[in-house]
Amino acid sequence: MKFISFLLLIILIFSLLSCNSGNEHNNAVNARLKIKPDRFNVAFLIMNGTYNTELTAPFSVFQQTQFSENIKAMNVFTVANTLKPISTFEGIRVLPDFDYTKKNLPQIDILVIPGAEHRTDSDLENVVILSFVQKVDEKALYMTSHSNGAFVLAKSGLLDTVASTTFPSDFDRYQKMFPHLNIKKNSIFVHDGKYITSAGGAKSIDAALYLCEVLYGKEVAKTIAKGLVIDWEVSNIPHFIAQ
């Protein structure tokens, strides 16, 4: 009995230390990122196999809002179910800013789900991921995805009554897996309610600029695009916006 009690004490101490370590990390990230309360909090859901472009392209767009005046800019950060480095599909190692399974995660106003290697298979069986996405959806202003990130939103039951799109070569699998969905195959991005889905790849930047136009207006979106050497005009992009 004494040994069991001692073992339970060791486990409790280890758990407390792990929890405190995670909280200290999150607090340090809050300070490093200078997360400001008067901004939109934009979280990128990443994991091993995340595609570079669908992380970095919209991340760059949203980060640019911090250089515009007289708008509610964005705090931009990454979240994962670990604090250990993750490796993108192309091999870049990224250190997540927050572990969403720990406490002290900032309130998320906009969730971005980039495409990833296993978004259409094992990710859809990961209850931790799906539960997190569903929880964020309860309070988020916008839920967005790029490429096969739409599969996660669909599996979470969030796209049942809205139009959506995904990576072009995944249309057949998307339709077969979710036959009830309203899929727009000729659109680079689709906006229906609080959900914005995109074809992904380099076109992820179009969906991100569009969201900036929704939040801040055309002129601000054009200014952000100019900072990235992009000639932005939403009417030139094949898209669908639900009325």
Order of alpha helices (4+ residues) and beta strands (2+ residues): alpha-beta-alpha-beta-beta-beta-beta-beta-alpha-beta-alpha-beta-alpha-beta-beta-beta-alpha-alpha-beta
